[in-house]
Amino acid sequence: MDVKIEETTIIHPSTPPFNDDHVLSLSHLDTDINLHVTFRYLRVYVNDPETQTREQPNPFHVVTSSLSSALVQYYHYTGSLIHRVEPDDRLELHCQAGNGVPVTRAVVACTLSEMNYLDDPDESFTEKLVPDPRGEDALTRPFILQVTRFKCGGWVLGAAIHHTLCDGLGATIFFNAMAELARGAGQVKLEPVWARSSLLGPRDPPRVDFPFHEFLSLDKNSLPYMEPSKPAVRECFKVKDEWLDRLKGFLREQSGSNYTTFEALGAFIWRARVMASKIPSKETVKFAYATNIRRTMKPQLPHGYWGNGCVPMYVQLLAQELVNQPLSKTADSIKNSKFNTTDEYVRSFIDFQELHYHEGITAGERVSGFTDWRHLGHATVDFGWGGPVTVFPLSRHLVGSIEPCFFLPYSSASEGKKDGFKVLVYLQEEAMADFKKEMEKLEHIIGLSRF
């Protein structure tokens, strides 16, 4: 399916937010080298069938108008990321009067229903719906949008955001501000808070009281997200509630403990990936995820703080340990890692970044990144069409991993009964067939003592 690009317009703040060019410091969470990537995703909006006979607002005009208004307070999205020379090559945000945000307008000659509302979309098609800045363009234009209108009047909002600016929760704060203005609000309700370096800066003197050296390596010659010779392929898997209940019940019988879906299914998928990838038994493998620290900090971060507010958490094992130990023991390791989410852990991570950033901090290879998008509030972003019926990520980089795994809700507009959720997995092509066989065992987990 062809996507026709009609124009790209630079959208400026409706009122100049400042007169003098200036530079803003970022937090040590923002400048984590694992966040030197652009995260990309799309939101799908449908028209209400009952309003089809009335003239519909143009989504491009709605988005660009609300964006222009929101940029008065969130002008930082118009800035450029530049490496400072001294003392450590960290990124800074350079804000210049007259800058704006590029927004592309595009059209597609088909309906969203024909594409099943992009519930499990064709990758070559979705890549045309979301901007994909590369190299220096990703730094000079760290925030780019695309509005693609479909034949049915529905539309897709594609976003490409450099992770140094914010995380997914921070971006959602901004999109909600845009949506409030689009629905007629006179001003943004939640006052945005910058204060990056003061709220999440290093202590003086820095102090590291957590053994990060056990999980992170120092190698100034290493590059973040070293790509393999063959790119990973993508597959979506359905996970039924019944299967999850059986899996959790089996693990409870095995260990006497209860587990969340993230702990139980995460453990299952992690082992399945390692087995399918045939990783040598003596190699170290890592389970990585980001945890929200906004309420963990003492004092808590302000509600309007929209910078990166997550820290990476790691569980690591030898490949042979992961494959051979009871699955409940792996789930226990994931569960127990959550207890590290404390103010001291975060402060120590920030101080570790302060002391070793110039040496190159890397999580290494064999990292399996996991994230759960089922309850992140994406569906609250309502520009007047209701919340998005589908939210879908296109990013391949996550907490040091080039083979991420996303837990995603089904599209609320797709046909059929919504049972469970879907799992989006990136994996090397030669490993995917064996991984599918492992995932099929979820349906028949009762009676399989090997788990």
C-alpha positions in Angstrom: 0.0 0.0 0.0 1.4 3.3 -1.1 1.6 6.3 1.3 1.6 9.6 -0.5 3.5 12.4 1.2 1.8 15.7 0.5 3.9 18.2 2.4 6.2 18.8 5.4 5.5 22.0 7.4 7.6 23.5 10.3 5.2 24.3 13.1 6.3 27.1 15.4 5.1 28.1 18.9 2.0 30.3 18.5 3.6 32.9 20.8 7.5 33.2 20.9 8.4 31.5 24.2 11.8 33.3 24.6 13.9 35.9 22.9 17.4 34.9 23.6 19.0 31.6 22.4 20.1 29.4 25.3 21.4 26.0 26.3 19.7 23.7 28.7 21.5 20.9 30.7 19.9 17.4 30.7 19.8 14.9 33.5 22.2 12.0 33.8 19.2 9.7 33.1 18.5 11.6 29.8 22.2 11.3 28.7 22.5 7.6 29.4 24.2 6.3 26.2 21.5 3.6 25.9 19.0 6.4 25.3 21.0 7.8 22.3 18.2 6.5 20.0 15.0 7.6 18.5 11.8 5.9 19.7 9.1 5.7 17.1 5.5 4.7 17.4 2.0 5.3 16.0 -1.5 6.0 17.3 -4.5 5.1 15.2 -7.7 7.2 15.3 -11.1 6.3 13.7 -14.1 8.4 12.7 -17.4 7.9 14.5 -19.7 6.4 11.9 -22.6 8.5 13.1 -20.8 11.7 12.2 -19.8 10.6 8.6 -22.6 12.8 7.1 -21.2 15.9 8.7 -18.0 17.7 7.6 -15.1 16.3 9.6 -12.3 18.4 10.9 -8.9 18.0 9.2 -6.7 16.0 11.5 -3.6 17.7 10.1 -5.0 21.1 11.0 -6.1 19.9 14.5 -2.7 18.4 15.3 -0.6 21.3 14.0 -2.8 24.0 15.7 -2.7 22.2 19.0 1.0 21.6 18.6 1.7 25.2 18.0 -0.2 26.2 21.2 1.5 23.5 23.3 5.0 24.5 22.1 4.7 27.8 23.9 5.3 25.9 27.2 7.0 22.9 25.7 9.3 24.8 23.4 12.1 22.4 24.3 10.8 20.1 21.5 11.9 22.7 19.0 15.5 22.5 20.2 18.5 20.6 18.9 20.7 18.1 20.7 24.4 18.9 20.5 27.4 17.1 22.1 29.3 19.5 24.4 33.1 19.2 24.1 34.0 19.5 27.8 34.2 17.8 30.0 32.5 14.6 28.8 30.8 14.9 25.4 27.3 14.7 27.0 24.3 15.9 25.0 22.8 19.4 25.7 19.7 21.0 24.4 20.3 24.1 22.3 17.2 26.3 22.0 17.1 28.9 19.3 14.5 31.5 18.6 12.5 30.7 15.4 12.9 26.9 15.5 9.9 24.7 15.1 8.8 21.1 14.8 8.5 19.3 11.4 5.1 17.8 10.7 4.4 15.8 7.5 1.0 15.4 5.9 0.3 12.2 4.1 -2.7 10.2 2.6 -3.5 6.6 2.0 -6.0 5.4 -0.5 -7.5 2.6 1.7 -9.6 2.4 4.8 -8.3 1.5 8.3 -10.6 -1.4 8.5 -8.9 -2.9 5.3 -5.7 -2.7 7.3 -7.3 -4.2 10.4 -6.7 -0.9 12.2 -2.9 -1.7 12.2 -3.4 -4.3 15.0 -0.6 -6.5 13.6 0.6 -4.3 10.7 2.8 -5.1 7.8 6.2 -3.7 8.7 7.0 -2.2 5.3 3.7 -0.3 5.4 4.0 1.0 9.0 7.5 2.3 8.3 6.0 4.8 5.9 3.7 6.1 8.6 6.3 7.2 11.1 9.3 9.6 10.4 12.7 8.0 10.7 15.4 10.5 11.1 19.0 9.1 10.9 22.4 10.3 12.1 22.7 14.0 12.8 19.1 14.6 11.6 17.9 12.7 14.7 19.7 15.2 16.9 19.0 18.4 15.1 15.3 17.4 14.8 14.7 15.4 17.9 10.9 15.6 17.6 9.1 14.9 14.3 5.4 14.1 13.6 3.5 12.7 10.7 -0.3 12.8 10.2 -1.6 10.2 7.6 -5.2 10.4 6.6 -7.0 7.2 5.3 -9.8 7.0 2.8 -12.3 6.4 5.7 -11.5 9.7 7.4 -9.5 7.9 10.1 -5.9 8.8 10.6 -2.6 7.8 12.1 -0.3 10.0 14.2 3.3 8.9 13.8 5.9 10.2 16.2 9.7 10.0 16.2 11.2 11.3 19.4 14.8 11.2 20.5 14.9 9.3 23.8 17.3 11.9 25.3 14.4 14.4 25.4 11.9 12.1 27.3 10.7 8.6 27.8 7.3 7.2 26.7 5.5 8.6 29.8 7.0 12.0 29.4 6.0 12.1 25.7 2.4 11.1 26.7 2.3 14.1 29.1 3.0 16.3 26.1 0.6 14.6 23.7 -2.1 14.8 26.4 -1.4 18.6 26.6 -1.8 18.9 22.9 -5.0 16.9 23.0 -6.5 19.1 25.8 -5.9 22.1 23.6 -7.3 20.4 20.6 -10.5 19.7 22.5 -10.9 23.4 23.4 -9.0 23.9 26.6 -7.7 27.5 27.0 -4.4 26.4 28.5 -2.4 23.4 29.5 -3.6 22.1 32.8 -0.4 20.4 34.0 2.4 22.9 34.2 5.5 21.3 32.6 8.7 21.0 34.8 12.2 21.0 33.3 14.8 21.2 36.1 16.6 18.1 34.7 20.0 18.6 36.2 18.8 19.8 39.6 16.2 17.1 40.2 18.2 14.1 38.7 21.8 15.3 38.9 24.7 13.6 40.7 25.5 14.0 44.4 28.5 15.9 45.6 30.6 13.9 46.0 29.1 11.1 43.9 28.6 7.8 45.7 27.8 4.4 44.2 26.3 2.0 46.8 25.0 -0.6 44.3 27.2 -3.0 42.4 26.5 -1.8 38.9 29.9 -3.2 37.7 28.3 -6.6 38.0 25.8 -5.7 35.2 27.4 -2.9 33.3 30.8 -2.9 31.6 33.1 0.0 30.8 34.4 0.2 27.2 34.9 3.6 25.6 35.3 2.0 22.2 31.9 0.3 22.4 29.0 1.7 20.5 25.4 1.5 21.8 23.2 -1.0 20.1 25.9 -2.7 18.0 23.9 -4.1 15.1 24.3 -7.8 14.2 25.3 -8.7 10.6 21.6 -9.7 10.0 18.8 -7.4 11.3 16.2 -8.9 13.6 12.8 -9.9 12.2 9.5 -9.1 13.9 6.6 -11.4 14.9 3.4 -10.8 16.9 2.1 -13.6 19.1 -1.3 -13.9 20.7 -1.3 -14.7 24.4 -4.7 -15.9 25.8 -5.8 -15.2 29.4 -6.4 -18.9 29.9 -2.8 -19.7 29.0 -1.5 -17.1 31.4 -3.6 -18.4 34.2 -2.3 -21.9 33.7 1.3 -20.6 33.5 0.9 -18.6 36.8 -0.8 -21.6 38.4 2.0 -23.9 37.4 4.6 -21.5 38.8 2.6 -21.1 42.0 2.6 -24.9 42.4 6.3 -25.1 41.7 7.4 -22.4 44.1 4.5 -21.5 46.4 4.7 -17.8 45.2 2.4 -15.6 43.1 3.7 -13.8 40.0 2.6 -11.0 37.9 2.1 -11.4 34.1 5.4 -9.5 33.5 7.3 -11.8 35.8 5.8 -15.1 34.7 5.6 -14.5 30.9 8.8 -12.5 30.9 10.7 -15.5 32.4 9.0 -17.9 29.9 9.9 -15.7 26.8 13.4 -14.9 28.0 14.3 -18.6 28.3 12.6 -19.4 25.0 14.6 -16.7 23.2 17.9 -18.0 24.7 17.1 -21.5 23.7 16.0 -20.6 20.2 19.1 -18.4 19.7 21.3 -21.4 20.7 23.5 -19.1 22.9 26.6 -21.0 24.2 26.0 -22.3 27.7 28.8 -20.4 29.4 27.8 -17.0 28.1 26.0 -14.5 30.3 22.5 -13.5 29.2 20.5 -10.5 30.6 16.9 -9.7 31.1 16.5 -5.9 31.0 13.6 -3.6 31.6 13.0 0.1 32.6 11.2 0.9 35.8 9.4 4.1 36.6 11.1 6.1 39.4 8.9 9.2 39.5 7.2 8.2 42.8 10.3 6.4 44.1 12.5 9.5 44.4 12.7 11.3 47.8 11.2 13.8 47.3 9.0 12.5 44.5 9.4 14.1 41.1 6.8 16.8 40.3 3.7 15.6 38.4 4.7 17.9 35.5 8.2 16.4 35.1 8.4 15.0 31.6 12.0 14.0 31.3 13.3 10.5 31.4 12.0 9.1 34.7 13.0 5.5 34.4 16.1 3.5 35.3 17.2 0.2 33.8 17.0 -3.0 35.8 18.9 -6.1 35.0 18.7 -9.8 35.8 21.6 -11.9 34.5 22.4 -15.6 34.4 24.6 -18.0 32.5 22.7 -19.3 29.5 22.9 -22.9 30.9 21.4 -21.7 34.2 18.5 -20.0 32.6 17.7 -23.1 30.4 18.1 -25.7 33.1 16.7 -24.2 36.3 13.0 -24.3 37.1 11.1 -21.5 35.4 9.8 -20.3 38.8 13.4 -19.6 39.9 13.8 -17.3 36.9 10.5 -15.6 37.7 11.7 -15.2 41.2 14.8 -13.4 40.0 12.7 -10.9 38.0 10.4 -10.4 40.9 13.3 -9.8 43.3 15.0 -7.3 41.0 12.0 -5.0 41.5 13.0 -4.5 45.2 16.1 -2.7 44.0 13.8 0.2 42.9 14.7 2.6 45.6 15.9 6.2 45.9 19.4 5.0 46.7 19.5 2.8 43.6 18.5 5.7 41.4 21.0 8.1 43.1 23.7 5.4 42.8 22.9 4.9 39.1 23.1 8.6 38.4 26.4 8.8 40.3 27.8 5.8 38.4 26.9 7.7 35.2 28.8 10.8 36.6 31.9 8.8 37.4 32.1 6.5 34.4 30.3 8.1 31.5 33.5 9.1 29.7 34.7 5.5 29.9 31.7 4.2 27.9 29.0 2.4 29.9 27.5 -0.7 28.1 25.2 -3.5 29.1 27.0 -5.7 26.6 25.5 -8.2 24.2 23.0 -10.9 24.8 20.5 -8.5 26.3 16.8 -9.2 26.1 14.8 -6.0 26.6 11.2 -6.2 27.9 8.5 -3.5 28.3 4.8 -3.6 29.1 2.7 -1.1 27.1 -0.7 -2.4 28.3 -1.2 0.2 31.0 0.8 3.3 30.1 -2.0 5.6 29.4 -1.5 5.9 25.6 -5.3 5.6 25.1 -5.9 8.9 26.9 -4.6 11.0 24.1 -7.9 12.3 22.6 -7.7 15.0 19.9 -11.5 14.9 19.5 -11.9 11.5 17.8 -11.8 9.6 21.1 -8.6 7.9 22.3 -6.5 5.9 19.8 -7.8 2.4 19.0 -4.3 1.1 18.3 -0.9 2.1 19.6 2.0 0.3 18.0 5.8 0.7 18.5 8.3 0.6 15.7 11.5 0.9 17.8 14.1 -1.9 17.8 16.2 -0.5 20.6 15.3 -0.9 24.2 17.4 -0.6 27.5 20.6 -1.8 25.7 18.8 -4.5 23.7 18.5 -4.8 19.9 15.9 -7.5 20.2 13.1 -6.0 22.3 9.9 -7.5 23.4 6.7 -5.5 23.9 3.5 -6.6 25.7 0.7 -4.8 23.8 -3.1 -4.6 24.0 -5.1 -5.6 21.0 -6.7 -2.8 19.0 -10.0 -1.8 20.4 -11.4 -1.5 16.9 -10.3 -4.9 15.5 -12.9 -7.6 15.0 -13.3 -10.6 17.3 -13.3 -11.2 21.0 -10.4 -9.5 22.9 -8.8 -12.4 24.9 -5.5 -11.6 26.5 -3.0 -9.5 24.6 -0.3 -9.7 22.0 3.5 -9.9 22.4 5.7 -8.2 19.8 9.1 -9.9 19.5 12.2 -9.0 17.6 14.6 -11.9 17.0 17.2 -13.1 14.5 15.5 -14.8 11.6 17.3 -18.1 12.0 16.1 -18.3 15.6 12.4 -17.4 15.0 11.2 -20.8 13.9 12.5 -22.5 17.1 11.1 -19.6 19.2 7.7 -20.1 17.7 7.8 -23.7 18.8 8.6 -22.7 22.3 5.8 -20.1 22.4 3.3 -22.9 21.2 4.0 -24.7 24.5 2.2 -21.9 26.4 -1.1 -23.4 25.2 -0.2 -26.8 26.7 1.8 -25.9 29.7 -0.2 -28.1 32.2 1.6 -31.4 32.6 4.9 -30.3 31.2 7.2 -31.0 34.1 10.3 -29.6 32.3 9.0 -26.1 33.2 
